Amino acid sequence: MGALHATAEFPNRPEAAYGARMLVRTVLAVWDCDDPEEVAALLTSEIVANAVRHAATTCRVRLNLEGDLLKVEVTDGSPALPLLRRPRPNDAGGRGLWLVESLARQWGAEPTPTGKAVWFSTVVRRRRAATR
């Protein structure tokens, strides 16, 4: 089985993070994959929430699956790259990228011609072996 891809665009609205989480759950179900502890869904919603909060543009979520490695990329229209900072105990926010740092196999961010891309990779499980 070759690589699988799915893409969706979300408006700059708070509910975009929930929509992105549902996208990951739905696409992985169609691809017959499990997301252990829902890491992919959680991290996708964190990155989309950051895009909504800081970029003030639409964002695009792209899922790529090769074997058991899922790469999720979120692009938006802001050139400002995310900054991994250590939140203080009483800070109301600032923990999303720490979740990504802690739970993803890898993650990164890079500028694009129209803004930036923030991505992470994680392992998912195929429920059954490919039959082709």
N, C-alpha and C positions, 0 to 999 in steps of 0.2 A: 504494500500500500504506500503510495506517495504522500507527500506533504499535503496537509489540509489547511485551508484558509477561510476566514470569515471576517467581515468588516461591517461596522455600523457607525453611524454618526449620531451625536447627541447634542441637543441645544444647551446653551449656557443657563441651566436651571438646576436648582438643588436636587431635584429628583433624577438627574442624569446618573448619579452614582448608583442609585437603586437599579435603574435601567441597565447600566453596564454590568452590574452583578447578575441580573437576570439573563442578560445576553450570554455571559460565560456559562452559567448553569445550563441554559438551553442548548447552546452549541455543543458543549461537552456531552450532553445527553444524546444529541443527534449523532455525534461521533463515537458513541458508545464508550465513553471514558468516565472514570471516577476522579473527583477532585478531593483527595484526602484532606480532611479537616477544612475543606473549602478555602484553601490558601489562594488559589487563582481568583476566585470570586471576590474574596476580601481585598486582596492587593489591587485588583482592577478598580474596585469601588473607591479605594483610598486615592489612587492616582487620578481618577476622574474627578473626585471631590476637590482635589488640589487644583486641577485645571479649571473647574467652575469657579473656585474661590479666587484664584490668582490670575488666570488668563483672560477671563471675561470674553471668551470666544466659544464657538462650537468646538467640540473635540471629536476625534475619530478614534475608535478602538479597533485594532486589528489583532486577530488571533491566528497564530501559525503553529501547527502541530506537526512535528517530525518525530516519528517513533513515539517515545513516551515524554518527549520534551516539548512543553508548551511555552511559546514566547508570546507575551501580550505587549503591544505597543500602543501608547496613547499619544496622539499628536494634537497640538492646539496652536493658536495663532500668536502666542506670546513668545518673544525671544528669550525671556528670563529663565535661566536654568534653575531647577530646584536646588535648594541648599539643605543638606543634612545637618541639622543643628540639634543640640542636646536641650530638650525642653526642661524647664524647672518643674518641680513637683506640683506647683499651683497653677501652671500654665493651662489654659483652657484647650489649646491645640498644639500642633507641632509634633505629633507623634506618628503621623501617617508614614512618613519616609523611614522612621525607625522600624515600623512594622515591615516595610518592604525590605529594608536592610537585614532584618532578623530572619524573615521567612523565605525570601526568594533565594533561588540557587545563585542567580546573578541579577544585577540590575544596573541601569545606567541612564544617562540623558545626553542628548546631543542636539545642537542647533539644526534646523532644517531651513530651506529657502523661505518658508512662510511662517516660521515660529520655532517650535521644538518638538522633540519626541522623547518621551520617558518610557522605558521598557523594563520588563523583568522576565525571567524564565523560571519555571518550576516543573517538577515532574508530576505527570498524571498517570493513571493506570488505565490501560485498555481492558475492558470487561471480558472480551474474547479475542482470540488471535485472528488476524486477517486470514481470509479463506482464499485469497487470490494468489 
